[in-house]
Amino acid sequence: MDRDAFIAWAITQDVRYELDHGEVLAMTPELLDHVRAKQRTFTALDHAIQKGGLACEVIGDGFGVVVDDDCLYQPGALVVCSERLPGHVRVTSSPSIIVEVTSPSNSRVDTQVKLVEYAKLPSLAHYLIVHLQQRVVIHYQRAANGQFAVAILGHVPLVLDPPGLTIQAEELLG
């Protein structure tokens, strides 16, 4: 299934789905800890954007990120630092920051499959994986040469530059 057919189909469903290389994947109902972590992430990023006076927008769970014609994911949160997106759109292909919160059922996909796919997005400067079970945030940051460097953080500041945000890793972990 391609992206356009997937979106047309998915909006008629009662359950949320992602599109992974043409394969439709159902998203499982989430534990409350997982939902809370996504809410904390949204709040921390939104506060940092407001504090920095940046022309960015944090978008919460349920909004799609298009990687290519047969790949569309719905991360826990993302930040877009381009022109403000119109309210009628369902997806973007130009996030600056993507955050995924892992759970036992999705950890491998977030840390392996999505890492490779998200790295294809030229706009992506940071990919954060919030590991609730291990109590760490894995931060992939695009270097000047286009490659991603990784840091594993616990209770330290998380510097997301560009676009110029700083949040505490523990804010995401709770």
C-alpha positions in Angstrom: 0.0 0.0 0.0 1.3 3.5 -0.8 1.1 6.5 1.5 -2.0 8.1 -0.1 -4.0 4.9 -0.2 -2.9 4.2 3.4 -4.1 7.6 4.7 -7.4 7.3 2.9 -7.9 3.9 4.5 -6.6 4.8 7.9 -8.9 7.7 8.5 -11.9 5.3 8.3 -10.5 3.0 11.0 -11.2 2.9 14.7 -7.6 1.8 15.6 -4.4 3.7 14.8 -2.0 2.3 12.3 1.5 3.0 10.8 2.7 2.2 7.3 6.1 0.4 7.3 7.5 -0.3 3.8 4.0 -0.9 2.4 2.9 -3.1 5.3 0.1 -1.8 7.6 0.9 -2.2 11.3 -1.7 -1.8 14.0 -0.6 0.3 17.0 -1.4 -1.4 20.3 -3.3 0.3 23.1 -0.8 2.1 25.4 -0.1 1.8 29.1 -0.7 4.9 31.1 3.0 5.3 31.9 3.6 5.5 28.1 0.9 8.1 27.6 2.2 10.2 30.5 5.7 10.1 29.1 4.5 11.4 25.7 2.6 14.2 27.5 5.7 15.2 29.5 7.7 15.2 26.3 5.2 17.5 24.6 5.1 19.8 27.6 8.9 20.0 27.9 9.4 20.7 24.2 6.6 23.3 24.1 7.9 25.1 27.2 11.4 25.2 25.7 10.1 26.5 22.4 8.2 29.3 24.1 11.1 30.1 26.4 13.4 30.4 23.5 11.0 32.4 21.4 11.6 30.0 18.5 9.5 29.8 15.4 8.9 26.1 15.9 5.8 24.0 16.8 5.7 20.9 18.8 3.1 18.4 17.5 1.8 15.6 19.7 0.9 12.0 19.3 -1.2 11.0 16.3 0.3 13.2 13.6 2.2 11.4 10.8 5.8 11.7 9.6 6.2 10.6 5.9 9.6 9.0 5.3 8.8 7.9 1.7 6.0 6.7 -0.5 5.4 3.5 1.5 6.5 4.5 5.0 4.6 6.7 7.4 5.0 6.7 11.2 3.2 8.4 14.1 5.9 9.4 16.7 5.1 10.3 20.2 6.0 13.9 19.5 7.8 16.0 16.9 9.0 19.5 16.4 8.6 21.4 13.1 10.7 24.5 12.6 9.6 25.6 9.2 6.6 27.6 8.1 3.6 26.8 10.3 1.7 23.8 9.0 -1.9 24.4 7.9 -4.5 22.9 10.3 -6.0 20.5 7.7 -2.8 18.4 7.0 -2.3 15.0 8.6 1.4 14.5 7.9 4.8 16.2 7.5 8.1 15.2 5.9 10.2 17.9 7.5 10.4 17.5 11.2 13.5 18.9 13.0 13.0 16.7 16.1 11.3 13.3 16.5 10.6 11.6 19.8 9.6 8.0 20.3 8.7 6.6 23.7 9.5 2.9 23.9 7.4 0.1 25.4 8.2 -3.6 25.5 6.2 -4.1 22.4 7.8 -1.4 20.2 11.4 -1.1 21.5 13.0 -2.9 18.6 11.1 -1.0 16.0 11.9 2.4 17.6 15.6 1.7 18.2 16.3 -0.1 14.9 13.8 0.2 12.1 12.6 3.8 12.7 16.1 5.0 13.5 17.2 4.0 10.0 14.1 5.3 8.3 14.0 8.7 10.2 17.7 9.2 9.4 16.6 9.5 5.7 14.8 12.8 6.4 17.2 15.7 5.5 15.4 18.1 8.0 15.8 15.8 11.0 18.4 17.2 13.4 17.5 15.1 16.5 15.9 11.7 17.1 15.1 11.0 20.8 14.2 7.6 22.1 12.8 7.7 25.6 13.4 4.4 27.4 11.1 4.3 30.3 12.2 0.9 31.5 16.0 1.8 31.5 15.3 5.4 32.6 17.4 6.9 29.8 17.0 9.0 26.8 19.0 8.0 23.7 19.8 11.1 21.7 20.8 10.8 18.0 22.0 14.1 16.7 22.9 14.8 13.0 26.5 16.0 12.8 27.8 18.5 10.2 28.8 15.6 7.9 25.2 14.3 7.9 26.0 11.3 10.1 24.2 10.7 13.4 26.1 10.8 16.7 24.6 9.1 19.7 24.5 10.0 23.4 22.7 8.1 26.3 21.5 10.5 28.9 19.9 10.2 32.3 19.7 13.3 34.5 21.5 15.9 32.4 20.5 18.8 30.1 19.5 17.7 26.6 20.7 20.3 24.1 18.8 20.3 20.8 20.7 22.7 18.6 19.5 23.4 16.0 16.9 24.7 16.7 18.2 25.9 20.1 16.2 24.1 22.7 17.4 22.8 26.1 15.4 20.4 28.2 16.3 18.1 31.1 16.3 14.4 30.2 14.6 13.6 33.5 11.6 15.8 32.4 10.9 13.1 29.8 11.5 10.2 32.1 9.3 11.5 35.0 
